[in-house]
Amino acid sequence: MAKKIIRVAGVAIIDQKENKVLAGKRNADRLVGGMWEFPGGKIEKGETPQEAAKRELEEEFHDEVKIGPQLGKTVSYEYDFGIVELTVFFAKLLTHNFDLIAHSKVEWLSADQVANLKWVPADAPLVKELAKTSFKDINF
Ligand SMILES: Nc1nc2c([nH]c(=O)n2[C@H]2C[C@H](O)[C@@H](COP(=O)(O)OP(=O)(O)OP(=O)(O)O)O2)c(=O)[nH]1
């Protein structure tokens, strides 16, 4: 049987003053738990990827974000449970609650630190792209 397609939207939250990006460590009991990811989740019916990303941030951190340009291209990655199609946007925080609901911790990283973490496998090409990005130069 063909594997199901799972459409996912995530955010690379950046702090343009500090030139840093936020990574979230998935709670250990979730699929691909314990690895680092772009906060976000599955796109629901009728939602744009941007709307999904905003909604997930409200659910996962109780925070509002402003969505900016896309990071790299949408990546497609085959897991045993399905094929994840992941679209990630740069985003800025409008609030700073950071209630940890789906994550055990978050970390702010400079571009040269992003490759040091163990990211969810699908994220590899996006992490590579991030490592080359000057976050200060992203336009919202
Ligand atoms: N959020 C997020 N998910 C990712 C990334 N990379 C990656 O392969 N995934 C996968 C893991 C999951 O199989 C899927 C996202 O599902 P999720 O479990 O985060 O989504 P959700 O919040 O809608 O979950 P749920 O209510 O169904 O538990 O995409 C990433 O960087 N961020």
The ligand as an SDF file (V2000), in Angstrom:
LIG
                    3D

 32 34  0  0  0  0  0  0  0  0999 V2000
    6.8670   19.8970   13.8810 N   0  0  0  0  0  0  0  0  0  0  0  0
    7.7580   19.2580   13.1570 C   0  0  0  0  0  0  0  0  0  0  0  0
    7.4990   18.0080   12.7010 N   0  0  0  0  0  0  0  0  0  0  0  0
    8.4570   17.4270   11.9720 C   0  0  0  0  0  0  0  0  0  0  0  0
    9.6780   18.0630   11.6640 C   0  0  0  0  0  0  0  0  0  0  0  0
   10.4090   17.2240   10.9020 N   0  0  0  0  0  0  0  0  0  0  0  0
    9.7040   16.0780   10.7340 C   0  0  0  0  0  0  0  0  0  0  0  0
   10.0340   15.0850   10.1170 O   0  0  0  0  0  0  0  0  0  0  0  0
    8.4960   16.2020   11.3900 N   0  0  0  0  0  0  0  0  0  0  0  0
    7.4870   15.1570   11.4240 C   0  0  0  0  0  0  0  0  0  0  0  0
    7.2800   14.5400   12.7770 C   0  0  0  0  0  0  0  0  0  0  0  0
    5.8150   14.1460   12.7420 C   0  0  0  0  0  0  0  0  0  0  0  0
    5.7040   12.8720   12.1350 O   0  0  0  0  0  0  0  0  0  0  0  0
    5.2000   15.1920   11.8290 C   0  0  0  0  0  0  0  0  0  0  0  0
    4.5930   16.3500   12.5820 C   0  0  0  0  0  0  0  0  0  0  0  0
    3.6800   15.9030   13.4280 O   0  0  0  0  0  0  0  0  0  0  0  0
    3.5000   16.4390   14.9130 P   0  0  0  0  0  0  0  0  0  0  0  0
    3.3840   15.2600   15.7870 O   0  0  0  0  0  0  0  0  0  0  0  0
    4.5320   17.4510   15.2580 O   0  0  0  0  0  0  0  0  0  0  0  0
    2.1790   17.1790   14.6200 O   0  0  0  0  0  0  0  0  0  0  0  0
    0.9370   17.5950   15.4490 P   0  0  0  0  0  0  0  0  0  0  0  0
    1.3840   18.5820   16.4960 O   0  0  0  0  0  0  0  0  0  0  0  0
   -0.0820   18.0230   14.4530 O   0  0  0  0  0  0  0  0  0  0  0  0
    0.6550   16.2270   16.1180 O   0  0  0  0  0  0  0  0  0  0  0  0
   -0.4210   15.3540   16.7580 P   0  0  0  0  0  0  0  0  0  0  0  0
   -1.4230   16.2460   17.3600 O   0  0  0  0  0  0  0  0  0  0  0  0
   -0.9240   14.4750   15.6350 O   0  0  0  0  0  0  0  0  0  0  0  0
    0.4350   14.5840   17.7350 O   0  0  0  0  0  0  0  0  0  0  0  0
    6.2560   15.7010   11.0210 O   0  0  0  0  0  0  0  0  0  0  0  0
    9.9340   19.3640   12.1560 C   0  0  0  0  0  0  0  0  0  0  0  0
   10.9890   19.9730   11.9740 O   0  0  0  0  0  0  0  0  0  0  0  0
    8.9380   19.9240   12.8900 N   0  0  0  0  0  0  0  0  0  0  0  0
  1  2  1  0
  2  3  2  0
  2 32  1  0
  3  4  1  0
  4  5  2  0
  4  9  1  0
  5  6  1  0
  5 30  1  0
  6  7  1  0
  7  8  2  0
  7  9  1  0
  9 10  1  0
 10 11  1  0
 10 29  1  0
 11 12  1  0
 12 13  1  0
 12 14  1  0
 14 15  1  0
 14 29  1  0
 15 16  1  0
 16 17  1  0
 17 18  2  0
 17 19  1  0
 17 20  1  0
 20 21  1  0
 21 22  2  0
 21 23  1  0
 21 24  1  0
 24 25  1  0
 25 26  2  0
 25 27  1  0
 25 28  1  0
 30 31  2  0
 30 32  1  0
M  END
$$$$
